[in-house]
Amino acid sequence: MKNETIVQLYIALIAYFFYYSNGFVKFHGEYYAVFKTIPVLVLSLFAFLRNRGRVALLILLGGIGDYIIGIPSGGIVPGSFPFGSGHLIALSLFAFKRTFKIFWPTAIGLLLLQATVGHFCIKPMLSSEPTNALILSVYSFTLAACFIVSSSHYFRSSVNDLEYTVCILN
């Protein structure tokens, strides 16, 4: 399948979901979550068919996490497990394949922001929901690590490194 066809299919699926959900307005029900995740599952299938197994798996895990968050009995805590697993796979694609230098301005800024958000959002949960607070903290640090690695690659990479990144995702 050509890239243009995939892009057209992806746009059509998102447009259908936009129409179905009345402008991305969330309503409770299984179908909302199903239609929300179909475009992600198509991307995962496309990556798999292009022999990008780990990329397909991380996209699939993102779709599963999104589905869990979208269903009435789901939520961010259960959805964070597949999302976090997908991010760890993404991190393995970039962080351990090439040596890189951390771009400290982004890392420090993000960690300060994370500490502030954690203080106001996660700290109040510690006494009433310690397990959920721990899960969200680990998930938050996983996302932060992915962002720090990806931004460090962006700000510190040479053209050869960027070609390597494109090779992974293509």
N, CA, C and O atoms as a DFTB+ gen file, in Angstrom:
680 C
 N C O
     1  1       0.843      -1.176       0.000
     2  2       0.000       0.000       0.000
     3  2       0.887       1.237       0.000
     4  3       1.847       1.321       0.767
     5  1       0.571       2.175      -0.843
     6  2       1.381       3.386      -0.927
     7  2       1.091       4.305       0.251
     8  3       0.015       4.265       0.848
     9  1       2.087       5.139       0.572
    10  2       1.943       6.062       1.702
    11  2       0.743       6.987       1.534
    12  3       0.047       7.289       2.503
    13  1       0.499       7.438       0.296
    14  2      -0.628       8.344       0.064
    15  2      -1.954       7.656       0.393
    16  3      -2.864       8.279       0.941
    17  1      -2.054       6.378       0.058
    18  2      -3.274       5.627       0.344
    19  2      -3.487       5.492       1.842
    20  3      -4.607       5.635       2.334
    21  1      -2.414       5.218       2.561
    22  2      -2.507       5.102       4.019
    23  2      -2.937       6.431       4.624
    24  3      -3.795       6.461       5.507
    25  1      -2.352       7.523       4.161
    26  2      -2.716       8.846       4.684
    27  2      -4.186       9.128       4.404
    28  3      -4.899       9.619       5.279
    29  1      -4.645       8.824       3.198
    30  2      -6.052       9.049       2.858
    31  2      -6.976       8.192       3.717
    32  3      -8.003       8.670       4.198
    33  1      -6.611       6.930       3.908
    34  2      -7.408       6.048       4.757
    35  2      -7.440       6.563       6.190
    36  3      -8.494       6.574       6.826
    37  1      -6.303       6.982       6.689
    38  2      -6.205       7.488       8.058
    39  2      -7.070       8.735       8.235
    40  3      -7.797       8.855       9.221
    41  1      -6.991       9.653       7.286
    42  2      -7.810      10.872       7.342
    43  2      -9.293      10.511       7.275
    44  3     -10.104      11.100       7.989
    45  1      -9.651       9.551       6.424
    46  2     -11.056       9.133       6.322
    47  2     -11.550       8.534       7.637
    48  3     -12.673       8.808       8.059
    49  1     -10.722       7.724       8.280
    50  2     -11.121       7.128       9.559
    51  2     -11.291       8.193      10.642
    52  3     -12.232       8.132      11.433
    53  1     -10.394       9.153      10.676
    54  2     -10.516      10.236      11.659
    55  2     -11.749      11.082      11.355
    56  3     -12.474      11.476      12.268
    57  1     -11.990      11.362      10.071
    58  2     -13.179      12.137       9.696
    59  2     -14.454      11.398      10.093
    60  3     -15.409      12.012      10.570
    61  1     -14.469      10.081       9.895
    62  2     -15.638       9.301      10.302
    63  2     -15.830       9.370      11.810
    64  3     -16.953       9.542      12.284
    65  1     -14.754       9.240      12.560
    66  2     -14.857       9.332      14.018
    67  2     -15.329      10.725      14.432
    68  3     -16.131      10.854      15.357
    69  1     -14.840      11.766      13.757
    70  2     -15.281      13.133      14.037
    71  2     -16.787      13.246      13.825
    72  3     -17.498      13.820      14.650
    73  1     -17.269      12.689      12.705
    74  2     -18.699      12.721      12.410
    75  2     -19.477      11.901      13.435
    76  3     -20.478      12.367      13.978
    77  1     -19.017      10.689      13.694
    78  2     -19.705       9.772      14.604
    79  2     -19.793      10.338      16.015
    80  3     -20.803      10.158      16.695
    81  1     -18.744      11.021      16.455
    82  2     -18.707      11.529      17.832
    83  2     -19.205      12.968      17.939
    84  3     -19.061      13.602      18.984
    85  1     -19.791      13.481      16.855
    86  2     -20.336      14.834      16.865
    87  2     -19.266      15.861      17.232
    88  3     -19.472      16.711      18.099
    89  1     -18.127      15.767      16.561
    90  2     -17.054      16.730      16.796
    91  2     -16.130      16.332      17.930
    92  3     -15.663      17.192      18.676
    93  1     -15.862      15.060      18.071
    94  2     -14.999      14.509      19.128
    95  2     -15.572      14.720      20.525
    96  3     -14.825      14.796      21.501
    97  1     -16.895      14.815      20.622
    98  2     -17.536      14.941      21.927
    99  2     -17.638      13.546      22.527
   100  3     -18.275      12.658      21.961
   101  1     -17.011      13.367      23.666
   102  2     -16.992      12.040      24.285
   103  2     -18.357      11.726      24.882
   104  3     -18.953      12.540      25.587
   105  1     -18.826      10.539      24.583
   106  2     -20.023      10.020      25.222
   107  2     -19.686       8.616      25.702
   108  3     -18.827       7.936      25.141
   109  1     -20.365       8.210      26.726
   110  2     -20.044       6.914      27.320
   111  2     -20.646       5.790      26.500
   112  3     -21.817       5.821      26.121
   113  1     -19.842       4.836      26.249
   114  2     -20.264       3.668      25.495
   115  2     -19.065       3.015      24.840
   116  3     -18.029       3.643      24.622
   117  1     -19.230       1.748      24.535
   118  2     -18.142       0.982      23.928
   119  2     -17.793       1.495      22.535
   120  3     -16.621       1.522      22.158
   121  1     -18.806       1.903      21.768
   122  2     -18.544       2.280      20.388
   123  2     -17.669       3.512      20.276
   124  3     -16.871       3.617      19.344
   125  1     -17.798       4.435      21.193
   126  2     -16.934       5.615      21.165
   127  2     -15.475       5.182      21.213
   128  3     -14.660       5.635      20.410
   129  1     -15.155       4.314      22.147
   130  2     -13.772       3.862      22.299
   131  2     -13.315       3.056      21.086
   132  3     -12.167       3.175      20.660
   133  1     -14.202       2.243      20.531
   134  2     -13.845       1.440      19.355
   135  2     -13.510       2.346      18.181
   136  3     -12.455       2.203      17.564
   137  1     -14.413       3.285      17.869
   138  2     -14.175       4.158      16.725
   139  2     -13.000       5.102      16.957
   140  3     -12.346       5.526      16.004
   141  1     -12.735       5.427      18.198
   142  2     -11.587       6.281      18.517
   143  2     -10.276       5.560      18.228
   144  3      -9.303       6.190      17.815
   145  1     -10.239       4.264      18.438
   146  2      -8.982       3.531      18.300
   147  2      -8.778       2.886      16.930
   148  3      -7.672       2.432      16.635
   149  1      -9.792       2.833      16.097
   150  2      -9.634       2.212      14.778
   151  2      -8.505       2.857      13.967
   152  3      -7.701       2.116      13.401
   153  1      -8.390       4.198      13.870
   154  2      -7.268       4.758      13.105
   155  2      -5.899       4.324      13.647
   156  3      -4.970       4.097      12.872
   157  1      -5.779       4.212      14.950
   158  2      -4.510       3.790      15.551
   159  2      -4.217       2.337      15.181
   160  3      -3.077       1.990      14.874
   161  1      -5.237       1.499      15.209
   162  2      -5.043       0.091      14.859
   163  2      -4.650      -0.071      13.394
   164  3      -3.856      -0.951      13.060
   165  1      -5.199       0.770      12.518
   166  2      -4.818       0.729      11.104
   167  2      -3.344       1.114      10.951
   168  3      -2.619       0.487      10.180
   169  1      -2.900       2.135      11.678
   170  2      -1.480       2.504      11.629
   171  2      -0.600       1.368      12.134
   172  3       0.465       1.106      11.576
   173  1      -1.040       0.704      13.176
   174  2      -0.281      -0.423      13.708
   175  2      -0.177      -1.538      12.669
   176  3       0.895      -2.110      12.474
   177  1      -1.269      -1.839      12.016
   178  2      -1.263      -2.858      10.972
   179  2      -0.330      -2.459       9.831
   180  3       0.423      -3.288       9.321
   181  1      -0.382      -1.207       9.439
   182  2       0.488      -0.712       8.375
   183  2       1.960      -0.876       8.761
   184  3       2.767      -1.320       7.943
   185  1       2.311      -0.527       9.985
   186  2       3.698      -0.688      10.440
   187  2       4.089      -2.165      10.446
   188  3       5.204      -2.515      10.060
   189  1       3.185      -3.018      10.879
   190  2       3.459      -4.458      10.902
   191  2       3.696      -4.994       9.488
   192  3       4.623      -5.772       9.263
   193  1       2.861      -4.577       8.543
   194  2       3.002      -5.035       7.161
   195  2       4.285      -4.528       6.511
   196  3       4.752      -5.095       5.523
   197  1       4.848      -3.469       7.064
   198  2       6.128      -2.948       6.561
   199  2       7.304      -3.504       7.353
   200  3       8.406      -2.956       7.310
   201  1       7.069      -4.584       8.070
   202  2       8.109      -5.261       8.859
   203  2       8.722      -4.363       9.927
   204  3       9.928      -4.414      10.171
   205  1       7.908      -3.559      10.549
   206  2       8.337      -2.714      11.668
   207  2       7.622      -3.212      12.913
   208  3       6.745      -2.538      13.455
   209  1       8.009      -4.401      13.359
   210  2       7.303      -5.081      14.437
   211  2       7.231      -4.302      15.732
   212  3       6.164      -4.211      16.339
   213  1       8.366      -3.729      16.173
   214  2       8.334      -2.991      17.447
   215  2       7.539      -1.703      17.319
   216  3       6.839      -1.308      18.251
   217  1       7.642      -1.047      16.169
   218  2       6.842       0.161      15.952
   219  2       5.361      -0.208      15.943
   220  3       4.543       0.493      16.539
   221  1       5.016      -1.301      15.271
   222  2       3.620      -1.762      15.247
   223  2       3.130      -2.075      16.652
   224  3       2.004      -1.731      17.013
   225  1       3.975      -2.728      17.447
   226  2       3.588      -3.081      18.813
   227  2       3.381      -1.841      19.676
   228  3       2.418      -1.780      20.440
   229  1       4.267      -0.854      19.570
   230  2       4.089       0.334      20.414
   231  2       2.852       1.116      20.004
   232  3       2.171       1.681      20.860
   233  1       2.546       1.160      18.706
   234  2       1.315       1.829      18.263
   235  2       0.090       1.051      18.744
   236  3      -0.889       1.642      19.198
   237  1       0.153      -0.273      18.641
   238  2      -0.949      -1.114      19.112
   239  2      -1.189      -0.910      20.604
   240  3      -2.336      -0.783      21.035
   241  1      -0.128      -0.877      21.389
   242  2      -0.280      -0.651      22.833
   243  2      -0.894       0.719      23.115
   244  3      -1.690       0.863      24.043
   245  1      -0.527       1.725      22.317
   246  2      -1.153       3.036      22.465
   247  2      -2.646       2.980      22.181
   248  3      -3.440       3.607      22.883
   249  1      -3.031       2.226      21.149
   250  2      -4.447       2.059      20.838
   251  2      -5.202       1.340      21.940
   252  3      -6.329       1.706      22.273
   253  1      -4.576       0.315      22.506
   254  2      -5.210      -0.415      23.614
   255  2      -5.385       0.508      24.816
   256  3      -6.441       0.516      25.448
   257  1      -4.349       1.286      25.132
   258  2      -4.451       2.237      26.244
   259  2      -5.541       3.263      26.010
   260  3      -6.294       3.604      26.923
   261  1      -5.622       3.757      24.775
   262  2      -6.657       4.729      24.429
   263  2      -8.042       4.107      24.551
   264  3      -8.977       4.760      25.016
   265  1      -8.180       2.860      24.140
   266  2      -9.465       2.167      24.269
   267  2      -9.859       2.043      25.740
   268  3     -10.999       2.329      26.106
   269  1      -8.918       1.618      26.578
   270  2      -9.216       1.444      28.006
   271  2      -9.634       2.769      28.635
   272  3     -10.555       2.808      29.452
   273  1      -8.967       3.841      28.261
   274  2      -9.336       5.155      28.794
   275  2     -10.724       5.560      28.299
   276  3     -11.471       6.220      29.021
   277  1     -11.070       5.168      27.075
   278  2     -12.329       5.591      26.475
   279  2     -13.566       4.854      26.944
   280  3     -14.674       5.376      26.817
   281  1     -13.407       3.647      27.486
   282  2     -14.595       2.905      27.913
   283  2     -15.045       3.380      29.293
   284  3     -14.230       3.848      30.088
   285  1     -16.341       3.261      29.576
   286  2     -16.848       3.765      30.858
   287  2     -16.179       3.137      32.079
   288  3     -15.980       3.817      33.086
   289  1     -15.832       1.863      32.009
   290  2     -15.223       1.215      33.178
   291  2     -13.707       1.376      33.211
   292  3     -13.056       0.873      34.126
   293  1     -13.140       2.064      32.235
   294  2     -11.688       2.224      32.152
   295  2     -11.199       3.385      32.993
   296  3     -11.732       3.659      34.068
   297  1     -10.207       4.046      32.507
   298  2      -9.657       5.190      33.202
   299  2      -8.178       5.332      32.915
   300  3      -7.564       4.467      32.289
   301  1      -7.615       6.429      33.379
   302  2      -6.214       6.735      33.096
   303  2      -5.274       5.744      33.769
   304  3      -4.238       5.406      33.197
   305  1      -5.603       5.271      34.961
   306  2      -4.692       4.356      35.662
   307  2      -4.589       3.018      34.926
   308  3      -3.473       2.586      34.634
   309  1      -5.711       2.336      34.610
   310  2      -5.549       1.090      33.853
   311  2      -4.999       1.321      32.444
   312  3      -4.251       0.492      31.925
   313  1      -5.366       2.435      31.830
   314  2      -4.862       2.745      30.489
   315  2      -3.384       3.065      30.462
   316  3      -2.741       2.963      29.417
   317  1      -2.835       3.455      31.614
   318  2      -1.411       3.811      31.651
   319  2      -0.506       2.596      31.471
   320  3       0.642       2.747      31.056
   321  1      -0.994       1.405      31.773
   322  2      -0.152       0.208      31.611
   323  2       0.202      -0.046      30.146
   324  3       1.387      -0.139      29.825
   325  1      -0.785      -0.162      29.237
   326  2      -0.382      -0.351      27.838
   327  2       0.304       0.882      27.251
   328  3       1.253       0.750      26.479
   329  1      -0.172       2.086      27.613
   330  2       0.492       3.295      27.133
   331  2       1.950       3.322      27.581
   332  3       2.848       3.568      26.775
   333  1       2.178       3.073      28.845
   334  2       3.543       3.084      29.379
   335  2       4.412       2.021      28.742
   336  3       5.584       2.267      28.456
   337  1       3.851       0.836      28.514
   338  2       4.606      -0.234      27.854
   339  2       5.006       0.175      26.440
   340  3       6.130      -0.076      26.008
   341  1       4.083       0.804      25.729
   342  2       4.399       1.298      24.388
   343  2       5.489       2.348      24.406
   344  3       6.362       2.366      23.539
   345  1       5.436       3.225      25.398
   346  2       6.480       4.247      25.509
   347  2       7.835       3.635      25.855
   348  3       8.866       4.124      25.394
   349  1       7.848       2.594      26.645
   350  2       9.119       1.919      26.942
   351  2       9.700       1.277      25.682
   352  3      10.916       1.279      25.491
   353  1       8.844       0.732      24.827
   354  2       9.321       0.185      23.555
   355  2       9.879       1.305      22.688
   356  3      10.939       1.154      22.080
   357  1       9.164       2.435      22.628
   358  2       9.663       3.579      21.858
   359  2      11.005       4.049      22.404
   360  3      11.920       4.364      21.643
   361  1      11.111       4.094      23.710
   362  2      12.369       4.499      24.339
   363  2      13.490       3.544      23.940
   364  3      14.617       3.974      23.695
   365  1      13.184       2.254      23.876
   366  2      14.213       1.279      23.492
   367  2      14.660       1.464      22.049
   368  3      15.802       1.151      21.711
   369  1      13.777       1.969      21.196
   370  2      14.147       2.197      19.800
   371  2      15.161       3.321      19.660
   372  3      16.003       3.298      18.762
   373  1      15.080       4.302      20.544
   374  2      15.917       5.482      20.395
   375  2      17.030       5.595      21.424
   376  3      18.163       5.933      21.080
   377  1      16.723       5.320      22.665
   378  2      17.682       5.609      23.733
   379  2      18.871       4.670      23.732
   380  3      19.972       5.074      24.106
   381  1      18.680       3.451      23.329
   382  2      19.749       2.472      23.481
   383  2      20.426       2.106      22.168
   384  3      21.302       1.242      22.150
   385  1      20.045       2.738      21.087
   386  2      20.631       2.412      19.791
   387  2      21.805       3.317      19.432
   388  3      22.712       2.892      18.717
   389  1      21.802       4.499      19.894
   390  2      22.856       5.459      19.589
   391  2      23.247       6.163      20.881
   392  3      22.442       6.334      21.796
   393  1      24.484       6.554      20.918
   394  2      24.871       7.385      22.051
   395  2      24.379       8.798      21.767
   396  3      24.383       9.248      20.621
   397  1      23.972       9.464      22.778
   398  2      23.495      10.828      22.611
   399  2      23.751      11.590      23.901
   400  3      23.952      11.006      24.966
   401  1      23.737      12.884      23.775
   402  2      23.908      13.743      24.945
   403  2      22.555      14.323      25.309
   404  3      21.799      14.778      24.450
   405  1      22.273      14.296      26.581
   406  2      21.008      14.867      27.046
   407  2      21.025      16.371      26.825
   408  3      22.017      17.041      27.109
   409  1      19.928      16.885      26.321
   410  2      19.765      18.324      26.159
   411  2      19.201      18.852      27.473
   412  3      17.996      18.798      27.719
   413  1      20.093      19.359      28.305
   414  2      19.750      19.684      29.691
   415  2      18.687      20.761      29.868
   416  3      17.887      20.647      30.796
   417  1      18.627      21.807      29.030
   418  2      17.553      22.790      29.243
   419  2      16.154      22.160      29.196
   420  3      15.298      22.479      30.022
   421  1      15.933      21.279      28.242
   422  2      14.637      20.605      28.163
   423  2      14.444      19.660      29.339
   424  3      13.368      19.622      29.937
   425  1      15.481      18.896      29.675
   426  2      15.375      17.920      30.766
   427  2      15.066      18.606      32.093
   428  3      14.173      18.171      32.821
   429  1      15.787      19.661      32.409
   430  2      15.570      20.363      33.680
   431  2      14.196      21.025      33.698
   432  3      13.476      20.945      34.693
   433  1      13.836      21.677      32.595
   434  2      12.525      22.326      32.523
   435  2      11.386      21.337      32.682
   436  3      10.418      21.604      33.395
   437  1      11.501      20.196      32.018
   438  2      10.448      19.185      32.115
   439  2      10.370      18.592      33.516
   440  3       9.275      18.378      34.035
   441  1      11.509      18.327      34.129
   442  2      11.490      17.758      35.479
   443  2      10.928      18.752      36.499
   444  3      10.243      18.350      37.439
   445  1      11.212      20.040      36.320
   446  2      10.605      21.049      37.202
   447  2       9.090      21.108      36.999
   448  3       8.330      21.195      37.963
   449  1       8.666      21.059      35.750
   450  2       7.229      21.046      35.463
   451  2       6.585      19.796      36.049
   452  3       5.501      19.861      36.629
   453  1       7.252      18.669      35.896
   454  2       6.723      17.419      36.422
   455  2       6.629      17.456      37.946
   456  3       5.660      16.958      38.519
   457  1       7.615      18.034      38.597
   458  2       7.573      18.143      40.062
   459  2       6.409      19.028      40.503
   460  3       5.738      18.736      41.493
   461  1       6.176      20.104      39.768
   462  2       5.076      21.011      40.103
   463  2       3.723      20.322      39.926
   464  3       2.865      20.385      40.807
   465  1       3.541      19.669      38.791
   466  2       2.282      18.964      38.539
   467  2       2.104      17.838      39.553
   468  3       1.004      17.633      40.066
   469  1       3.174      17.112      39.843
   470  2       3.103      16.041      40.835
   471  2       2.702      16.550      42.205
   472  3       1.939      15.903      42.922
   473  1       3.226      17.722      42.565
   474  2       2.900      18.304      43.873
   475  2       1.405      18.611      43.980
   476  3       0.783      18.350      45.010
   477  1       0.836      19.165      42.911
   478  2      -0.564      19.582      42.969
   479  2      -1.552      18.478      42.582
   480  3      -2.701      18.507      43.025
   481  1      -1.132      17.510      41.768
   482  2      -2.078      16.497      41.277
   483  2      -1.891      15.120      41.907
   484  3      -2.873      14.436      42.195
   485  1      -0.657      14.710      42.121
   486  2      -0.421      13.349      42.617
   487  2      -0.258      13.313      44.129
   488  3      -0.721      12.375      44.778
   489  1       0.387      14.311      44.690
   490  2       0.592      14.329      46.145
   491  2      -0.723      14.252      46.922
   492  3      -0.782      13.536      47.922
   493  1      -1.789      14.964      46.503
   494  2      -3.058      14.841      47.231
   495  2      -3.656      13.428      47.194
   496  3      -4.465      13.079      48.054
   497  1      -3.267      12.622      46.214
   498  2      -3.788      11.254      46.102
   499  2      -3.066      10.270      47.024
   500  3      -3.568       9.175      47.275
   501  1      -1.904      10.650      47.522
   502  2      -1.069       9.705      48.269
   503  2      -1.776       9.061      49.454
   504  3      -1.632       7.859      49.679
   505  1      -2.529       9.833      50.207
   506  2      -3.165       9.265      51.401
   507  2      -4.390       8.417      51.065
   508  3      -4.636       7.404      51.719
   509  1      -5.156       8.818      50.059
   510  2      -6.387       8.085      49.753
   511  2      -6.195       6.983      48.707
   512  3      -6.870       5.955      48.767
   513  1      -5.294       7.181      47.764
   514  2      -5.083       6.206      46.686
   515  2      -3.588       6.035      46.412
   516  3      -3.110       6.437      45.351
   517  1      -2.851       5.448      47.343
   518  2      -1.398       5.362      47.166
   519  2      -0.969       4.525      45.956
   520  3       0.026       4.850      45.308
   521  1      -1.697       3.465      45.646
   522  2      -1.329       2.630      44.492
   523  2      -1.495       3.407      43.194
   524  3      -0.613       3.385      42.336
   525  1      -2.623       4.092      43.049
   526  2      -2.846       4.904      41.852
   527  2      -1.826       6.027      41.743
   528  3      -1.358       6.340      40.649
   529  1      -1.480       6.633      42.871
   530  2      -0.475       7.696      42.859
   531  2       0.873       7.151      42.388
   532  3       1.573       7.807      41.617
   533  1       1.230       5.973      42.844
   534  2       2.491       5.356      42.422
   535  2       2.463       5.026      40.933
   536  3       3.426       5.299      40.217
   537  1       1.366       4.443      40.467
   538  2       1.238       4.093      39.048
   539  2       1.344       5.342      38.181
   540  3       2.066       5.345      37.184
   541  1       0.634       6.396      38.551
   542  2       0.684       7.633      37.769
   543  2       2.064       8.275      37.823
   544  3       2.502       8.878      36.843
   545  1       2.750       8.157      38.946
   546  2       4.111       8.702      39.048
   547  2       5.064       7.964      38.113
   548  3       5.845       8.590      37.396
   549  1       5.000       6.643      38.121
   550  2       5.865       5.847      37.234
   551  2       5.540       6.155      35.777
   552  3       6.442       6.314      34.954
   553  1       4.260       6.236      35.462
   554  2       3.836       6.557      34.100
   555  2       4.340       7.938      33.693
   556  3       4.822       8.123      32.575
   557  1       4.229       8.890      34.585
   558  2       4.686      10.244      34.313
   559  2       6.192      10.285      34.055
   560  3       6.646      10.967      33.137
   561  1       6.958       9.564      34.853
   562  2       8.407       9.528      34.645
   563  2       8.767       8.806      33.342
   564  3       9.738       9.172      32.680
   565  1       7.994       7.793      32.975
   566  2       8.226       7.104      31.703
   567  2       8.016       8.059      30.538
   568  3       8.834       8.113      29.619
   569  1       6.919       8.815      30.574
   570  2       6.658       9.796      29.516
   571  2       7.733      10.870      29.487
   572  3       8.175      11.287      28.417
   573  1       8.153      11.317      30.671
   574  2       9.199      12.337      30.738
   575  2      10.500      11.817      30.137
   576  3      11.175      12.539      29.403
   577  1      10.855      10.577      30.441
   578  2      12.081       9.998      29.880
   579  2      12.007       9.946      28.357
   580  3      12.983      10.258      27.675
   581  1      10.853       9.554      27.825
   582  2      10.686       9.519      26.369
   583  2      10.821      10.907      25.767
   584  3      11.462      11.081      24.730
   585  1      10.225      11.885      26.409
   586  2      10.299      13.248      25.897
   587  2      11.729      13.773      25.965
   588  3      12.195      14.420      25.027
   589  1      12.420      13.505      27.052
   590  2      13.805      13.973      27.194
   591  2      14.694      13.323      26.139
   592  3      15.521      13.998      25.526
   593  1      14.532      12.026      25.922
   594  2      15.341      11.335      24.911
   595  2      15.026      11.867      23.517
   596  3      15.939      12.159      22.745
   597  1      13.741      11.994      23.189
   598  2      13.391      12.454      21.842
   599  2      13.813      13.900      21.612
   600  3      14.304      14.229      20.532
   601  1      13.633      14.764      22.599
   602  2      14.056      16.155      22.410
   603  2      15.577      16.262      22.376
   604  3      16.121      17.100      21.657
   605  1      16.267      15.424      23.142
   606  2      17.733      15.427      23.087
   607  2      18.215      14.986      21.713
   608  3      19.159      15.562      21.171
   609  1      17.577      13.974      21.152
   610  2      17.922      13.567      19.787
   611  2      17.666      14.706      18.814
   612  3      18.470      14.957      17.916
   613  1      16.554      15.389      18.992
   614  2      16.206      16.477      18.082
   615  2      17.228      17.608      18.159
   616  3      17.707      18.081      17.128
   617  1      17.563      18.040      19.360
   618  2      18.440      19.195      19.515
   619  2      19.922      18.855      19.367
   620  3      20.716      19.739      19.045
   621  1      20.308      17.632      19.588
   622  2      21.727      17.272      19.592
   623  2      22.148      16.346      18.456
   624  3      23.332      16.025      18.352
   625  1      21.240      15.909      17.612
   626  2      21.586      14.911      16.600
   627  2      22.199      15.533      15.364
   628  3      21.944      16.686      15.017
   629  1      23.018      14.722      14.713
   630  2      23.561      15.103      13.415
   631  2      22.619      14.580      12.336
   632  3      21.643      13.890      12.630
   633  1      22.920      14.912      11.096
   634  2      22.103      14.446       9.980
   635  2      22.113      12.920       9.914
   636  3      21.083      12.317       9.613
   637  1      23.254      12.281      10.190
   638  2      23.326      10.815      10.156
   639  2      22.387      10.195      11.180
   640  3      21.741       9.186      10.898
   641  1      22.307      10.792      12.369
   642  2      21.405      10.266      13.392
   643  2      19.954      10.409      12.965
   644  3      19.139       9.518      13.206
   645  1      19.631      11.531      12.330
   646  2      18.257      11.727      11.874
   647  2      17.909      10.737      10.772
   648  3      16.776      10.260      10.706
   649  1      18.881      10.418       9.896
   650  2      18.634       9.402       8.878
   651  2      18.374       8.054       9.532
   652  3      17.544       7.283       9.051
   653  1      19.074       7.761      10.623
   654  2      18.866       6.512      11.355
   655  2      17.447       6.469      11.922
   656  3      16.780       5.436      11.857
   657  1      16.989       7.589      12.474
   658  2      15.641       7.660      13.028
   659  2      14.602       7.420      11.942
   660  3      13.650       6.668      12.152
   661  1      14.772       8.046      10.792
   662  2      13.843       7.858       9.684
   663  2      13.856       6.401       9.237
   664  3      12.812       5.849       8.888
   665  1      15.031       5.775       9.246
   666  2      15.149       4.367       8.859
   667  2      14.343       3.472       9.799
   668  3      13.726       2.508       9.346
   669  1      14.337       3.772      11.092
   670  2      13.569       2.978      12.053
   671  2      12.079       3.085      11.751
   672  3      11.364       2.083      11.769
   673  1      11.620       4.283      11.478
   674  2      10.185       4.521      11.357
   675  2       9.648       4.267       9.955
   676  3       8.446       4.057       9.791
   677  1      10.494       4.281       8.957
   678  2      10.042       4.084       7.577
   679  2       9.755       2.647       7.270
   680  3       9.366       2.321       6.149
